[in-house]
Amino acid sequence: MLHVVTTILSALLVALSLAAPPPARANPHVWVEAWMTFEFEDHRVKALGFTWRFDEYYSSHTSQSYDRDGDGFLVRSEMRALRAGVFDPLGESGYHVHVWAGGVKREGHEIDRFTARIVEKRLVIDFSVPITPPADPGEGPVVVSLLDHNNEVDFGFAPSGFLRVMGALKPGCKFRLARGKGEQASHPRLVTLKCGA
């Protein structure tokens, strides 16, 4: 039942996102298709999981650099090298993950889980960002965005099923996808979780 609700929710959010075109920006160098998972414990958001699938050109270039034996699979040593060379430097920009809880921006993200693989010649990275302390959406909205302020990486959500939920979500909680306003105006697609009135 939860899977069906999540799928319907994702379809609705995608429709809303396609209804309003994103603002014009400079040309990026890398394109990422993204999925996002809200991970709950005791009805609070304890972590955010992400899957990034990179464009074909970037995937090919990166695979040539880190899939050293060229077999289309990343063994542990290749994955460690890829993380050190490609992913860890993103820590300076918070891994392009932006989180607000109760109106306060969370800074200093760390990575909990990290894996990388090649799927149909596309580089796919999975990672999670712990939310410490966990955010209670009943005490204020939890807002999440993927954005590179330097516009070197362009993030877009997958066409379907891009929003997932793990754990128990309180009744009356709703997700919304919308363009940012005010201090969040530079964020073209914000995912907001709000519980209660």
N, C-alpha and C positions, 0 to 999 in steps of 0.2 A: 504493500500500500504506500509506504514511504517513497519507494522508488517511482511509483506512478505519479505521486504528488510532485516529486522533484522534477520529473521529466516534463510535466505540464507547466510547472513554474518556470523551468528553463525556456520552454517554447514561448511563453508569454514575455519573458524578459528579452529574449532575442527579438521578438516582434517589436517591442518598445524601442530597443536599441537601433533597429533598422529604420524606424519611423523618423528619427531625427539624425541627419548626417553630422559626423563629427566636424569640429572647426578645422579650417585649413591650417596646416603646419608645414614646416620645412620637411624635406625628404629624408626619411630614415635610411639606415644602412642594413638593418636586420628586421625581419618580420617574425612575430611570434604569435601563434594561435594558443590560447590559454584556457585551462579549466581551473576551477576554484572549489575547494571543499571547506566548509565550515565544520570544525570538529568540536563537539559539545561534550561537556562533563558537568553533571549537576545543573543542566540548563544554561551553563555559561560557556562562552567560546574560549576553549583552551588552546586552540591552534588553528592555523589556516594552512591547508595543503594546496599545492599548486602543481599543475602539469603544464610544461611549456613545450610546444612543438615548433621547431624552427623552420624557416623557409628552405627551399631546396639548395639554393646557392650557398648559404651560410652552412647548412648541414654538410654539403659536399666538401667545402673548404676545411671545416673543423674535423670531419671524419678523416680526411687525408693527413691531418696533423696528429691526431690522437689514436686512431685505429691503426696502430703501427704495423700489424700484420695484414691489414686490409681484408679481414675476413667478414666484415660487416657486424661484428660483435665487439662490445667493449668489456674486456676482462677487468678484474679489480684494479690492477696497476694502471691500465689505460684510463679507467674512470677516475682514479685519484689524480692523475696528471691533468685530465680535462677539467676537473673541479678546480685544481690549483691555478691552471692557466686561464680558464674562461669564466668560471662562476665566482670563485672567492673574491676576485677584484671588485665584483658588484657590491660587496659589503660596504664599500665607501658610500654608496648611494642607497643603502638599505635594501639592496636586491630589487630595487624598483617597486617594492611593496610599501603601500601607504595605508595606515590604519588609524582610525579615530574611534575612541570609545567614550561615550558620554560627552562628546564635544572636545575631548582632549586628544591631541595627536600622540600616538605611541612612537617612540624613537628607539634606535639601537637594536634593530632586529638581529636575531641569531638564527642559525639553521639547525634544525633537529635531525631530519632525515634527508638524505640526498642519494639519488641514483640517476644514472644516465644510460641511455640505450639508443640503438639505431633501429628504426622501424620503417620499412619500405624506403630506405635511403634518406630518411629524415631523422635528425637528432631530436631526441625527446629527453627532457630533464624533469624529474619529480623531486620536490622538496617540500618541507614544511617549516613554518615559522611559529614557534610557541608564542602565545599571548600571555604575558606575565605582568601582573596577576591576570587570571582569566577575566574576560569582560562579560558582564551581565547585561544582556540587551534589554532587560526589564528596567534597568536604571538609566538607560539612555541608549540611543541608536549606536550600533556598531557599523562603521563605514569602511569599506575596503576598495582600494584602487591599485591598478598596475599602471605605472607611468614612469617613463624616462624623461626627466625634465630637459635633458640635452637632446632629446629626440633622435638618438642614434638607433634606438630600438622602438618599433611600433608594436603595441600589444592590441590584439583583437580577440574577442571571445569566440570559442568554437561555435559552429552553426547550431548545434543542438546539445543538450545535456551538459552545458558548461558549468552549471552551478549544482553542487552536490552537498549533501548533509550527512554527517556521521554522528550518531548519538541521538539523544532525545531533544526535540525542539518543543518549547512550550506552546500550548494552544494559544491562538491569537497573535502569533508572531508572523510577520510578513517581510518578504524581500522586495526591494524596489531597485530598478536600474534607471539612473537618470544622469544627466550632465551636472557637474558640480557648480555650485554658486558660492559667492563670497570668497573666502580663503581657499576654497576648493575649485575655483572657477577654471583652473588650468586642467582639470581632470575631466576628460570627455565622457567617461563611463564610470560612475560610482555605484557599487553594490552596497545597499543599505539594508541592514536587518533591524527591524523595530518591533518591539513587543509591547502590547498594551495600547492605551489610547494615545 
